Each structure stands twice: as C-alpha cells, then as structure tokens.
Amino acid sequence: AVCSDYASGYHYGVWSCEGCKAFFKRSIQGHNDYICPATNQCTIDKNRRKSCQACRLRKCYEVGMMKCGSRRERCGYRVIRRQRNADEQMNCLSKAKKNSENVTRVKELLMNALSPEQFVLSLLEAEPPNVFVSRPNKPFTEASMMMSLTKLADKELVHMIGWAKKIPGFVELSLYDQVRLLEDCWMEVLMVGL
C-alpha cells in the first residue's frame, strides 16, 4: 500500500511490505523528524522509497498506518482488550484451581481404593478382546470398504469406552471429564492398542 511492493502482511493497520513495516517501526520508535529536500511531493515506489524519508513517512500515514498497530477505529480498544485479558486470566486461574481439586480427589480415590497389585490386575482385566470384521464374500468396492472401516471403528470405539470404564477411578469422574478425556486421547489409546 505504501510503495506498491509485494505486501508481506497486515502491518500497523495496512497491507505493506517488510521494508515499509520496518521503516515505519523505526520512525515511530525513534520519533524522527524527517525533512523533505524537495517539495514534500516525492514519488514513493519500490525503486525510490529510500530517497526521501519524510515523504515515505507521510505516505505511510496517508495510506492509514497507525502507531497503535491497528486500524484507526480500534486504537482505543487497548483498554477493553487489557480488561478482557485480565478477566480471562482470572477465569483460567479458577479453572486451574478446580482442576487441581479434581486431580487431588482422583488421587485420593485411587490411593484408598486399591493396592498396586489390585490396580494392575484391574487394568489387565480391562483389556478388550481382539476386534475382527468378517471377510466379505465379494471383492471390495469403495462403498463396502468404507462400510467395513466404519464398522471396525464403531467396534473399536465401543471397546475403548468399555476399557476406560474399567480403569479404577474413571467412573468416579464427572461425565463431562470422562467424555473430554476420551475425546482428547482416543487416537493415542488406539495407537497404543489399548
């Protein structure tokens, strides 16, 4: 937008090249008072952008570059954004405290419920049977292959949920936590092979 060179991104509120972005950054940080040696009407393009800093900075402002780094209408938005960030941090802290309490509760349940030997035995009992899909009588088509894969995935999912429910302490978690744990680690569980 400033010198018509290829724009590398949205910088200081406008599309600009890396050179003009860096020039504008240096100009606003150094508070440089540039003076045009001509009539303040120098052409600023890719080839002549370095010939007059005053006109280049003037053009940066003309095309909409702003010191605050965003569009004009968003410059006053910083205070609101800071407040929202503070609110989000407080929300994260309260969630972390709640999660910490849940982890402590699960640890207590596990420690009080089973000895290490009993715990390992219950994990071994949770092992699912092997999952097989019957071989089709006809050659695979794209549709039959997808159907077989879908059936296999359904069976694996059912076995994974059953396996998870047999893990000591899992059913004591809230349903939300159970679902989130399975959603977040289903791929790893399948990769390890339950």
C-alpha positions in Angstrom: 0.0 0.0 0.0 2.9 2.4 0.7 5.4 1.7 -2.0 3.5 -0.8 -4.2 6.0 -3.6 -3.4 4.7 -7.0 -2.6 2.8 -6.9 0.7 4.2 -9.4 3.2 1.3 -9.0 5.7 -1.0 -6.6 7.5 1.3 -4.3 9.5 0.3 -1.2 11.6 -3.2 -1.3 10.1 -2.5 -1.7 6.4 -1.1 -4.2 3.9 2.6 -3.4 3.5 6.0 -4.8 2.6 8.6 -5.7 5.1 10.7 -2.7 4.2 7.9 -0.2 4.9 6.9 -2.0 8.0 10.4 -1.8 9.4 10.8 1.9 8.3 7.5 2.9 10.0 8.5 1.0 13.1 11.9 2.8 13.3 10.2 6.1 12.6 7.6 5.8 15.4 10.0 4.4 17.9 12.8 7.0 17.2 10.4 9.9 16.8 12.4 11.1 13.8 11.6 14.5 12.3 12.4 13.9 8.7 12.6 16.9 6.3 12.0 16.6 2.6 14.8 18.1 0.5 12.3 18.9 -2.3 8.6 20.0 -2.2 7.0 17.3 0.0 5.7 15.6 -3.1 8.3 12.9 -3.8 7.1 9.7 -5.5 7.3 6.8 -3.2 7.6 3.5 -5.1 9.6 0.3 -4.8 12.6 1.9 -6.5 12.5 5.4 -4.9 11.2 4.7 -1.5 14.6 5.2 0.2 15.2 8.6 -1.5 13.0 10.7 0.8 12.2 9.5 4.4 9.9 12.5 5.1 7.6 11.7 2.1 7.8 8.0 2.8 6.6 8.5 6.4 3.9 11.0 5.2 2.7 8.3 2.7 2.7 5.7 5.5 0.3 7.9 7.4 -1.8 8.7 4.3 -2.4 5.1 3.5 -3.6 4.5 7.1 -0.6 3.2 9.1 -1.2 3.8 12.8 1.2 3.9 15.8 -1.0 1.6 17.8 -0.6 -1.1 15.2 -4.2 -1.5 14.1 -7.0 0.3 12.3 -8.0 3.8 13.4 -11.3 2.7 14.9 -9.6 0.1 17.0 -6.9 2.3 18.6 -9.0 3.0 21.7 -9.7 -0.8 22.0 -6.5 -1.5 24.0 -8.1 -0.7 27.4 -11.0 -3.0 26.7 -8.7 -5.7 25.5 -6.5 -5.5 28.6 -9.6 -5.8 30.8 -10.8 -8.8 28.8 -7.3 -10.4 29.1 -7.4 -9.8 32.9 -10.8 -11.4 33.1 -9.6 -14.4 31.0 -6.6 -14.8 33.4 -8.9 -14.9 36.4 -11.2 -17.4 34.7 -8.1 -19.6 33.9 -6.9 -19.4 37.5 -10.3 -20.5 38.8 -10.4 -23.4 36.3 -6.9 -24.4 37.3 -7.9 -24.4 40.9 -11.0 -26.5 40.2 -8.9 -29.0 38.1 -6.4 -29.2 40.9 -9.1 -30.1 43.3 -10.4 -32.8 40.9 -6.9 -34.3 40.5 -6.5 -34.4 44.2 -9.9 -36.2 44.6 -9.0 -38.8 41.9 -5.6 -39.4 43.6 -7.4 -39.9 46.9 -9.9 -42.4 45.3 -7.1 -44.3 43.7 -4.9 -44.5 46.7 -7.7 -45.5 49.1 -9.4 -48.0 46.7 -6.7 -50.4 45.6 -3.3 -51.8 46.3 -0.8 -51.5 43.5 -1.3 -55.2 42.7 -5.1 -54.9 42.6 -4.7 -51.8 40.4 -2.5 -53.7 37.9 -5.0 -56.6 37.9 -7.9 -54.4 37.2 -6.0 -52.8 34.3 -5.3 -56.3 32.9 -9.0 -57.2 33.3 -9.9 -54.1 31.3 -8.1 -55.4 28.2 -10.6 -55.7 25.4 -10.9 -58.8 23.1 -9.5 -58.6 19.7 -11.7 -56.9 17.1 -12.3 -58.6 13.8 -14.6 -57.7 10.9 -15.8 -60.6 8.9 -14.3 -61.0 5.5 -16.7 -60.1 2.7 -17.6 -62.8 0.2 -17.2 -60.4 -2.8 -14.3 -58.2 -3.7 -14.1 -54.8 -2.0 -15.8 -51.8 -3.6 -15.2 -48.3 -2.4 -18.5 -48.4 -0.6 -18.0 -51.8 1.0 -14.5 -50.8 2.1 -15.8 -47.7 3.8 -18.6 -49.7 5.4 -16.1 -52.2 6.8 -13.8 -49.5 8.1 -16.8 -47.7 9.8 -17.9 -51.0 11.4 -14.4 -51.6 12.7 -14.1 -48.0 14.0 -17.5 -48.4 15.8 -16.4 -51.7 17.5 -13.1 -50.1 18.5 -14.9 -47.1 20.0 -17.2 -49.3 22.0 -14.3 -51.4 23.3 -12.3 -48.2 24.1 -15.2 -46.8 26.2 -15.7 -50.2 28.0 -11.9 -50.3 28.6 -11.9 -46.8 30.1 -14.8 -47.6 32.4 -12.8 -50.5 33.9 -9.9 -48.2 34.8 -10.0 -47.6 38.6 -11.3 -44.1 39.3 -12.6 -43.3 35.8 -16.3 -43.8 36.5 -15.9 -41.6 39.6 -15.1 -38.6 37.3 -17.9 -36.4 36.1 -19.4 -37.5 32.8 -18.0 -34.3 31.2 -14.5 -35.2 32.4 -14.9 -38.8 31.1 -16.0 -37.6 27.7 -13.2 -34.9 27.5 -10.6 -37.5 28.4 -11.7 -39.9 25.7 -12.1 -37.1 23.1 -8.6 -35.8 23.8 -6.8 -39.1 23.8 -8.7 -41.6 21.6 -6.0 -41.5 18.9 -3.2 -42.3 21.4 -5.2 -45.1 23.0 -5.9 -46.7 19.6 -2.2 -46.3 18.6 -1.0 -48.0 21.8 -3.6 -50.7 21.1 -5.5 -50.3 24.4 
